[in-house]
Amino acid sequence: MEFWKEHPVLRIVLMAVLFVLAMVLVVKGWQMTGQLAGLGVMVLGVALLLVVLAIYNRPFQDR
């Protein structure tokens, strides 16, 4: 997929927004210590961090 190679600014902005959102979710979940909902919020934040990593790595895939 050449889309990410052709649109680097979009990729960078999307990664920055998702990274900040993920960090906010992780910190908010951490503040909910002892609650199961807090664990769910942190897991969602970590999943978003993995999405950011996948977006970062996408242009470097060999196909």
matplotlib code that plots the C-alpha trace (Angstrom):
import matplotlib.pyplot as plt

x = [0.0, 1.6, -0.9, 1.3, 4.4, 2.5, 1.0, 3.7, 2.1, -1.2, 0.7, 2.6, -0.5, -2.5, 0.3, 0.6, -3.1, -3.5, -0.3, -1.7, -5.1, -3.5, -1.3, -4.4, -6.3, -3.4, -3.0, -6.8, -7.0, -4.1, -5.9, -8.8, -6.7, -8.8, -11.6, -12.1, -13.1, -9.6, -8.0, -10.2, -9.3, -5.5, -5.8, -7.6, -4.7, -2.1, -4.0, -3.9, -0.2, 0.1, -2.0, 0.4, 3.4, 1.7, 1.0, 4.7, 5.9, 3.5, 5.6, 8.7, 7.0, 8.4, 5.9]
y = [0.0, 3.2, 5.5, 6.0, 6.7, 9.3, 11.1, 11.5, 14.6, 12.8, 9.9, 12.0, 14.0, 10.8, 9.2, 12.2, 12.5, 8.7, 8.7, 11.6, 9.9, 6.6, 8.2, 10.0, 6.7, 4.9, 7.6, 7.9, 4.1, 4.1, 6.7, 4.2, 1.8, -1.1, -0.8, -3.2, -0.3, 1.2, -1.9, -1.8, 1.9, 1.1, -1.9, 0.3, 2.8, 0.2, -1.1, 2.5, 2.6, -0.6, 1.0, 4.0, 1.6, -0.2, 3.1, 4.1, 0.8, 0.6, 2.5, 0.3, -3.0, -5.0, -6.2]
z = [0.0, -1.2, 0.6, 3.7, 1.6, -0.4, 2.6, 5.3, 6.9, 7.4, 8.9, 11.4, 12.5, 12.9, 14.9, 17.1, 17.8, 18.5, 20.7, 22.9, 23.2, 24.1, 26.8, 28.2, 28.4, 30.1, 32.7, 33.3, 33.7, 36.0, 38.2, 38.5, 40.5, 41.9, 39.4, 36.5, 34.2, 34.8, 33.5, 30.4, 29.8, 30.1, 27.7, 25.2, 25.6, 25.0, 22.0, 20.5, 21.1, 19.1, 16.3, 16.3, 16.0, 13.1, 11.3, 11.8, 10.4, 7.5, 4.9, 5.6, 4.9, 2.0, -0.5]

ax = plt.figure().add_subplot(projection="3d")
ax.plot(x, y, z, "-o")
ax.set_aspect("equal")
plt.show()
